[in-house]
Structures are given as C-alpha cells and as structure tokens.
C-alpha cells in the first residue's frame, strides 16, 4: 500500500500542481488556460521545480496514509467475510 501510494503521487503530482495553480487563479482575472499555466510555471522556475515543489513532503505523508488505508480496507473485508 505504501509503495503504490507513493508511486501514484509521484506520477500525478506535476498535474496536481498545475490544477492547484489554475484553481487558485483570481476570479476577477481572465481564466487561466492549462497550457498557459504550464508554460508560466516552467518559465518561473527552471528545471521543473515549479511542478515538484512540495513533492517530498507529500511522498512522506503518502506512506503512512496509504499503509493505514490498506490495513483498514483489509480489516473491513475480513469482517465482511465472517
């Protein structure tokens, strides 16, 4: 559970960073298109740092969260089968 959750977040995190930036865009400004946001993020911080900022902490958090989720799921499934 921990490894799969960590791998999942590592794959999805850049997309999530763009989504978060688009959602946080002020409503009084013209809408921010996805590719405009990607280009702006790439210009602001070179080498992809804008897409991975905060990833380390997210991966550390993902391990225990996914371990607990897996254990609880297995426990509930065991209780259902009895």
PLY file of the C-alpha trace (Angstrom):
ply
format ascii 1.0
element vertex 82
property float x
property float y
property float z
element edge 81
property int vertex1
property int vertex2
end_header
0.00 0.00 0.00
2.73 2.47 0.93
4.81 1.91 -2.19
1.87 2.09 -4.58
0.54 5.25 -2.94
3.94 6.90 -3.06
4.41 5.92 -6.71
0.93 7.19 -7.56
1.58 10.59 -6.01
4.98 10.85 -7.71
3.29 10.33 -11.09
0.31 12.62 -10.51
1.99 15.44 -8.57
3.00 17.64 -11.55
-0.56 17.50 -12.88
-1.89 18.31 -9.42
0.47 21.29 -9.15
-0.93 22.74 -12.40
-4.53 22.06 -11.30
-3.91 23.81 -7.99
-2.40 26.84 -9.72
-5.34 27.08 -12.15
-7.87 26.79 -9.30
-6.06 29.44 -7.24
-6.09 31.92 -10.13
-8.03 35.05 -9.07
-11.61 35.04 -10.34
-11.52 38.70 -11.37
-8.80 37.98 -13.97
-9.42 36.27 -17.31
-9.43 32.47 -16.99
-6.03 30.80 -16.96
-5.81 28.06 -19.56
-3.99 24.87 -18.64
-1.18 25.16 -21.19
-0.69 28.84 -20.35
-0.27 27.80 -16.74
2.22 25.05 -17.63
4.33 27.49 -19.68
4.22 30.12 -16.93
5.27 27.60 -14.29
8.13 26.38 -16.49
9.34 29.97 -17.02
9.08 30.90 -13.33
11.22 28.05 -12.03
13.61 26.24 -14.35
14.33 22.51 -14.29
10.73 21.62 -13.36
10.92 22.83 -9.76
7.52 24.51 -10.03
5.98 21.12 -10.79
7.67 19.27 -7.92
7.77 21.83 -5.11
6.35 20.09 -2.04
6.62 16.61 -3.52
8.98 15.34 -0.83
6.60 16.09 2.00
3.69 14.66 0.02
5.59 11.40 -0.50
6.49 11.18 3.19
2.82 11.74 4.06
1.63 9.25 1.43
3.43 6.31 3.05
1.60 6.19 6.39
-1.71 7.32 4.87
-1.71 4.53 2.31
-0.47 1.94 4.82
-3.35 2.77 7.17
-5.86 2.83 4.31
-4.72 -0.62 3.15
-4.85 -2.09 6.68
-8.33 -0.67 7.32
-9.59 -1.92 3.95
-8.27 -5.42 4.63
-9.76 -5.35 8.14
-13.19 -4.35 6.84
-13.05 -7.01 4.14
-12.17 -9.64 6.77
-15.09 -8.53 8.94
-17.46 -8.70 5.97
-16.42 -12.23 5.08
-17.10 -13.59 8.60
0 1
1 2
2 3
3 4
4 5
5 6
6 7
7 8
8 9
9 10
10 11
11 12
12 13
13 14
14 15
15 16
16 17
17 18
18 19
19 20
20 21
21 22
22 23
23 24
24 25
25 26
26 27
27 28
28 29
29 30
30 31
31 32
32 33
33 34
34 35
35 36
36 37
37 38
38 39
39 40
40 41
41 42
42 43
43 44
44 45
45 46
46 47
47 48
48 49
49 50
50 51
51 52
52 53
53 54
54 55
55 56
56 57
57 58
58 59
59 60
60 61
61 62
62 63
63 64
64 65
65 66
66 67
67 68
68 69
69 70
70 71
71 72
72 73
73 74
74 75
75 76
76 77
77 78
78 79
79 80
80 81
